Amino acid sequence: KSGLDPGGAWHAWGMACLKAGNLNSAREKFNRCLKPPMDLNQLNHGSRLVQDVIQYLESTVKPVFIADDDYFATLRELEATVRTRSLSLEMMCEGKIQHNSYYQECLFYLHSYGTNLAIISFYMRHDCMREALLHLLNKESPAEVFIEGIFIPSYESGKLHMLENLLETIDPGLESWGVYLIAACKYLQRKNYYHILYELQQFMKDHVRAAMTCIRFFTHGAKSYTELGGKQTWLLKIKDHLKVYLQEVSRSSGRKKMAFTFRKKMSATDVSRHINTVDLQMEVTKFLHQCESSGTSQMTDSSLPTLFGNNNMKMDVACKVILGGKNIEEGFGIAFRVLQDFQLEATEVYSKVAKQLVKQQKYSEIRLLLKCVSESGVAAKNDGDNIILNCLNEFKNIPAEDLDNLIQDMDSDENKIQAYVMCHKLRSAYLVSVRQEKARAVQLVQHVRQLAESSGDDVVKAICAQWL
């Protein structure tokens, strides 16, 4: 009469019937106020009213006896049990759920009015992980339901191995779990749970991704190559994973293609290249570890470069190796291989090293660097000259004698003139200019005269004028 929503009254009446042990009557009352969710895969446990019912039933685990004379009630209960059984796809786990009518009631309400997450969570609460997994699979629930309902509770309660065993028992190839396992890996990565991630990747036999996780273990948090020296076992593990992957690829290519839909794929060429990178990183690590231990390693950066980074980082590794030894020659061989293997811009690296040597006032080492570069066999004609020109920006800090020696080491007279001009040594620039072929000499001397005029060097200006 008053037009109020009767739902609350039906719910209260239903709860009263439950408490009185009259399960059939309760079902009838709840049927008038409970509704199934619009989306069974929503990430919650259904309406508060359904949760109240489940909570009460779970807290009351005594068996229910029905009065002998209530034949119709007995038939109705039997029918309801059969219906619940069919709804749960005959996935009853042994023990208390199967034999307790209160738990049967829970399943009836969950299947009638609950979400998939609520049903799965119920199974998980009562140690029926297999049933939870089968329900997930049969309902084709999204990955979020797996993460929320099964995966998080499993690793939080230390049952990850049990989960892995069940996944394998239900589908030995794990293909039907692919979407769920990849989602679990992404979740763990977001949470920075790398140890659990690595364990899961090994279970999945996803060797390429497992190798990537090992790279993270090797590089993460290390502040020096001494620290990286103590983490070299991870490099061996990376190699092991990649080798196993190569074996699996070669085995499967002989037979019918294996359907590795969720495991990361990589070409055999790329895998071999990565194994080569790991070998080179091991060599770099041993060398720089040794250098740091003996105190010869000079270059201290805030970030620690490794060969697993981008090209700029690889170039930093090459610089660090050249500068790390007792002298330039000691590390040059390893650095040269890094430059060759990754096809890096060698001149840029050598110039960076030369600038660093200027800062350290090791001018004789710059000459040694030029010797190594020319003996490497792949240096272009002007590489040595360009290295010197690049470090002459710091000429104000270089003593006059060392500066002259560096410029004298240049191959091309044109470059020597350019170097002398950069260092404001106009008289020396004039002396090299006049040695050139006549027409070119005239151009060069005129250029030196202009520079002398604009810088107010009357002596050089007069010499040039006289020669011209």
Disulfide bonds with the S-S distance in Angstrom:
Cys93-Cys128 1.94
